[in-house]
Amino acid sequence: MYLASDNTGPIHPQIMEALTEANQGYALPYGNDPFNHRAVTAIRELFEAPQAEVFFVPTGTSGNALALSTLCQPYQSVLCTPVAHIHEDECGAPEFYGVGKTYLVGEGDLMDPDALAVLLRELAEGGVHTAQPGAVSITSVTERGQVYEIDRIQSLATIAHSAGLPLHLDGARFANAAAALECTPAEMSWQAGVDVVTFGGTKSGCMGVEAVIFFNSDRARGFAPRRKRAGHLFSKNRFLAAQMLGYVKNDLWRTLGAAANARGQYLAEAMCMDMRIQWPYAPRANMLFPKLPRSVLQNLATSGVAFNNWGNRDIGSPDEMLLTRFVCDWSIPYQDLDQFLAVLRTA
């Protein structure tokens, strides 16, 4: 029962078919192939942004770090939440590629517009002695399973833009967020004020591809050489582009996002009936972050459930509540979810 991450699931057959199609004959390298041109056009059409600059990279970390380093000068910082992936889980990649540092906004996983405004005023008072703000970055679905409503994105964009800062959206689970909001990619990105988005495919049925999309071409200056210098420009780039073509064909991206969400909500509805479980974060998509007693987590682990938790699972009071993460991918069978729920009831 694999509930540790949506990275653990298989590649969708439609994406495998697209890779097989790209694996015929010869094509120019480094993005000069027909698949790349078709994929760029497909992304522009999907986001209703015909002038957007689109780049394909193999990982979310490379997409986020290279996008933010393009937006920021080395003396500038990125403003994000304390649990942002770029802050906690990317091994300092933004800083490695040229961002000065990360400033943390507020305390939760959903950035508060008022907290952002306060921090920007405080940084302005620091003058030349402070790492200057260079960009604001948010994540949806967040690192605690919640989703930014459109009006909150708009509020954050307004505050960022009033300070002269671009807004970056880490969209590793963009499909899950858009499916949860029942909105279009345009509505969740540039129409809400987002300047750059990483449109993730890796966690949603692809082998490994993300599209970095700059809605203002002027902001994209420098990304291409940074990608090359960082070693993330594939020679056989057609295989990245082919994945993205398969992902957006017939709106597969939305289908897979909705499928993963449906499985996550199936679990959440059943688990909400268990009085042993606490819910510090509202389950909105395919990631659940409940708190469970240590003894329950130990029994789940010995029963073969793959999941993540915060805190030492093995040492401490059996009744201590530990924050836990369960993630559903698009393909996990409902019978596996039922099996997990049966184990949970007896744990």
N, C-alpha and C positions, 0 to 999 in steps of 0.2 A: 504494500500500500504506500505509494509514493506521493506524499503530501509536503515534501520539503521545498520544492520549487517548481515553477513551470518550465525551468530549464531541463528538467529530467525527462520530458515527454519526447515522442518521436516527431519526425518531420512529416508534414502533411503530404499525402500523395500528389496533390496538384503542384506542390512546390518541387517534389522529386521529378515530376513530369517536365517542369520548366527547366530543371537542371539537365535532364536527359536531352531535351531539345537543344540546349546551349552546347552540349558536348559533341556536337557534330561538326566535323571539319575544322577550319581555321578561322581566326578572327584577330584583328589588330589588338594589341595589349593596352593596358593603362586607361581603360575607359573610352577608347576610340573605336569601339565595336557597335554594331547595330543594337545589341541587347541593351547596352547602356543608354543609348539615345532613346530607345523605346521606353525604358524604365523611367528616365527623367520626365519624358512627356506624360507618362501614366501618373506619376506623382503630382505633377503640375495640374493635371486634370482633376485628380482626386481632391486636391486641396483648393481647387478653383483659383490657382495662383500662377498664371501663365508666365510671369516674369521671374518666378522664384529660381534661385540657384540651388541645385540638388547635388549632393555628394553621397556616395555609398562607402560605408566602412564596415568592418567585420564585427565590431563589438560596441556595446553601449558605452563602455568606459572611454574608448577612443573617440566616439562621436561627441560625448559630453565635453571631454577635456579639450579636444581640438576646437570645438565650437566656442567654448568659453575663452580659450587662449586667443582666438581670433577677435573676439569682442573686447578683450581687455589688454591693456599695456602691462608690462611686468610690475609696475608700481601700483597696479590697481587690484581690487579685490572683488570677489563674488559674494553676494548676499544670499544666504539660503537658510533653511531650517536646521536645527541641531541634528536631525536624523536623516538629512539629505544624503542620497547615495554618493554624491560627489564629495561630501565631507567625511562620511563614515566608512565607505566601502570601496573606494577607488584608489586606495594606497597613495594619496596625494597626487594623483594623475593630473588634475588641473594645474597644480603648482609646478609639477615636473615639466609641463608643456608651456609654462610661462605666466600663469596667473599668480599674482602676488600672494594671496591668502584667501581664506573664506571667513566671512563675518556671519555670525549666527543670529537669526532673527527670531525672537520669541522663544517659546519652549516646546511647542507641539509640532506635529507633522504637517499641519495646514498653516501656511504663513498667514498671519493676521495683518491686514493692511495698516491698521493703526500702529502696530509694532514696527512695521517697515518704515513708516513715516518718522517715527521717533528716532530710530537708529540712524536714518539718513541725516536728521538734524544734528544728532550727536557727532557723527563723522564730519559734518561740515565745520563744526566748531574746532575740530582737531587740526585743521589746516594742513600744512605741509608735513607735519609730524605724523600724520595718520596715513595708513595705506588707503589710497583713494578708492572709492567705490567705482566699479567698472561695469557691473551687470547684476541683475537679479535672476535667480534661478529657482524654479519650482518643479515639482514632480507630480504627475497624475497618471496612474493611480499612485498615491503617496506610499512612503515606506512603512506605513501602518495600515494600509488597505483602504484609505478614504479617498474621496474624489473631490477635486476642485469644481465647485459650481461655476457656471459661466460668469455670473456677476462678480464673484470673488476674483476671478482671473482679470476681469475688466478693471476692477478697483486697484489691484496690484499693478497692472500695466499703466494705469493713469498716474499713480504715485511714482513708479519707476521713470516713466517718460518725462514727468515734470522735473525730475532731477537729472535728466539727460542720459538715463540709463536704459539699455535694451533689456527685454524680458526673454529669458530662455526657458523652454519647457522640456524637461527630461521626460520623454514619452516612451520609455522602455515598455510600458503597458498602455500605450496610447489607445490601442484597440479596445481594451477593457474599459477604459475611462469613457471613450466615446459611446460604447455600447450601453454603459450604465446611464449616461446622460441622454441617450437617444438623440444625439446631435451629429452634425456633419463635421468632418475634419476642419473645414474652414471656420465653422462657428466656434470650435474649441481652440483655435490657434490664432491666425492673423486677424480675424474679425473681432476677437476678444482682446487684441493688443499684443499678442505674442510675436516676437521678432524672429526667433529661431526655435525650431523644434527638432528633436531627435525622434523620428518615427520608427519605433522598434518592431522588429520582426523575429528576433532570436527567441524571445520568450513566448511567442505565439505561433509556433508551427514551422518556423524557418530553421535552416541549418545554422545560420549565423550571418545576419545582415541588419544594418540600421541605415536609414536615410537621414542625413543632416540637411535640413531645409532652411535656407535663409530667404525670408520673404522680401527683403530689401537687398538687392544685389550689391549695393555699396558695402554692406556689413560683411559680405562674404570675401572681401579682398584679403588675401593672405591665407585663406583656408587651404587651397590646393597645395601650395608649397609646404605648409605645415604638415598636411597629411602625408606628403611624399617624404619629408625629412623624418617624420615619426615612424616610417616603415609601415604605414597603413594604406598605401596605394597599391592594390593588388595588380600584378602583371596580368593575370587572368581575371580581370575585373568582370568579365561577362558572367562569371558564376555568382558574383554578388548581385549583379543586375538581374539575372535570370530569376533568382529567388524572389526579388522584389516584384518582378512581373507576375510570377505565380501567386504571390501574396495578395496583390491588388486585383487580380483578374476575378471578375464576377463578385466583387466585394468579399472575397474570402477572408480578408483581414477582419472585417466586422463579424462575419459568421463565427470565426474562431474566438474572437473576443467575447461574443455573446455566449458561446458554448462554455467557455471557461467560467464566465460569470454565473451562468445557470447552475453549474456544479458547485461553485462556491456558496451560492445562496441556498442550494439544497442542503448543504452541510450546516450552514448557519441557522436555518429554520429548525432543523432537528436538534442542534446543540443548544439552542436557546431554551429548550424545554428542560435542560439539565441544570438543576439548582446549584450544582457545584461550580459552575462556570461563571466567570465575570467577564464583562465586555467593556473594557476601557475605550475601545475604538469601534465605531459603527461599521459593520461589514457591508460594503457597497459593491464589491466586485468579486474577484476570484481569490483574494487574500484575506484570511481571517486572523485576527490577533486577539484571541481570548486569553484570560488568565485561568490556569488550572492548578490544582494541588500537585506538589512534587510527586506524591505517591502515584497519582493517576498517570503522570508523564512517564514514570519509570515502568509502569505496566504496559503502556502503549509501546514504548521502545522495545521491551522484551517480546511483545506480540508481533513485531515486524513492521511497525508503522514508522516511516521515514518522515521526520519533521524537524523544525528548529525551535529552540527556546532560548530565553535569556536567563542567565543564572546557572549555577551548578545543579545539574539534574540529579546527581548521585549523592550529594552531601548536603545535609540540612534537615530541618523539620519536615516530616511527610505532609504536613498540612500547609506549608508555605505555598503561597500562590505565585506562580512563575508565568511571565509573559511568554506566549507561545505563538508560533506562526504555522498555519496550515495553508498550503497553496494548491489550487486545482488548475491543471492545464486543460486544454480543449479536448483531450482524448481520454482522460481517465474514465474507465467504465463506472456506471452508476452502481454496479454490483460491488465494486471495490469500495465505493463510498458507504454502501450499506454494511459491508463487512467492517469497515472502520467504526461506524456508529455502533455496531454490535459489540465490538471490542471495547469501545469507550463506555458503554453501559455497564460492563462487567469489570472495568478497570478499577 
